[in-house]
Amino acid sequence: RVYSILNKEAIVTKEIDTLKGVGQISINGDFWSAKSKNQDVIIPENSKVRVLEIDGVRAIVEVIEE
């Protein structure tokens, strides 16, 4: 089930700041801790992201450019 979210779109529910170790996404009604693929990028709340990988209990994401 964990890998079913790979390559799926999610919404950031708490700002993702990988350097501070904070961030959360919502996908398929579930909440996941998240970090950005690019550690220098802060992803604001309500951004659309794509899940690239799973690292332990965290989803690694990147912003979907619109």
Buried (B, 14 or more C-beta within 10 A) or exposed (E): EEEEBEEEEBEBBBBBBBEEEBBBBBBEEEEBBBBBBEEEEBBEEEBBBBBBEBEEEBBBBBBEEE
